Amino acid sequence: MIRTALLLTAAFLASPLQAAESDWRTADPQNVLVIDTEKGRIYVELHPEMAPQAVERVKLLARRGTYDGLLFHRVIPGFVAQTGNPNNHDSGKTELPNLNPEFRFRLNAAMPHTVVARPAGLNEGFMGALPYVSVDETRMSANPDQAVRAWATHCTGTMGMGRDDAPVDSANSEIYFMLAPTQRLDHEYTLFGQVIAGGEVLQSLAAGEPPAHPDSMIHVQVLADMARAPRIEILKTDSAAFKSLADQVRAAKGADFSICDLTVPTRVIP
């Protein structure tokens, strides 16, 4: 029996999702982070093509057990959930060197992506399940590297590296998850992942700065390292099924449409 976790903007769907089996892709198990908490399990798709240093660091810390038992030390409903500091407070760090900022990346035509909207001078779309914004990609041909400036954007479920207020190269081990869209933070933090299942777990975390009774990351691992790993399937964003979903949401939102109004459906198959 298949246990399916579908992350949908259900309020805008006029009809059930109609997707063929060929519309689904299997997530790369080397780039899925699995976080077990008291409230349930969270799956995050990681994107080294956007932020290779951040992905490498988080996978290293997961594999050596650094994240196991750490608290969600700051949870603000409608904004953010933070964790990953060894001292369970803001500004805690490991002995590893701090990371350089990876606030932006260069997007070229060879990198798999799907454009969903084209606001003036920009493109909005998805790389895997992670929403991004870029300079209008029709400008690629005018640039020596055949690429344009792009950045992941802070939508619900987006995962990033926390850092000190200054300097900007102070990210180390802290990670955060957006509990609501907050795109004003774009260009200020390194984003590298998107929650693809378990978003309801994040929304149920004990709130506070710090919470009176904080939840913890009981165990954090890379999907590829699990002895009995589930298969994670994500709807292809270039599929007819996703295009139909996007069209419905866009029609419902009208001029207020944002890339953060869309979530890529995912299913978890034990």
VENWOKA-V345082 format. One record per backbone hydrogen bond with DSSP energy under -1.0 kcal/mol. NH is the residue of the N-H (numbers start at 1). CO is the residue of the C=O. If there is no record, write none. Layout:
NH;CO + NH;CO
//
This chain:
10;8 + 12;9 + 13;10 + 23;20 + 24;21 + 25;234 + 27;232 + 31;28 + 33;44 + 34;221 + 35;42 + 36;219 + 37;40 + 42;35 + 43;197 + 44;33 + 45;194 + 46;31 + 47;192 + 50;47 + 51;47 + 55;51 + 56;52 + 57;53 + 58;54 + 59;55 + 60;56 + 61;57 + 62;58 + 63;59 + 64;60 + 65;62 + 66;61 + 69;217 + 70;67 + 72;215 + 73;71 + 74;82 + 75;208 + 76;80 + 79;76 + 80;76 + 81;177 + 82;74 + 83;175 + 88;85 + 92;89 + 99;171 + 105;150 + 107;148 + 111;108 + 114;126 + 116;124 + 117;124 + 122;119 + 123;134 + 124;117 + 125;132 + 126;114 + 127;130 + 130;127 + 132;125 + 133;151 + 134;123 + 135;149 + 136;121 + 139;136 + 140;137 + 142;139 + 143;140 + 146;143 + 148;107 + 150;105 + 151;133 + 153;131 + 155;153 + 157;178 + 158;155 + 159;193 + 160;176 + 161;190 + 162;174 + 175;83 + 176;160 + 177;81 + 178;158 + 179;79 + 182;154 + 185;182 + 186;183 + 188;185 + 192;159 + 193;159 + 194;45 + 195;157 + 196;43 + 197;43 + 201;198 + 202;198 + 203;199 + 205;202 + 208;75 + 209;210 + 217;70 + 218;36 + 218;216 + 219;36 + 221;34 + 223;32 + 224;29 + 225;222 + 226;223 + 231;269 + 233;267 + 234;25 + 235;265 + 236;23 + 239;236 + 243;239 + 244;240 + 245;241 + 246;242 + 247;243 + 248;244 + 249;245 + 250;246 + 251;247 + 252;248 + 253;249 + 254;250 + 256;253 + 257;254 + 261;258 + 262;259 + 267;233 + 269;231
//
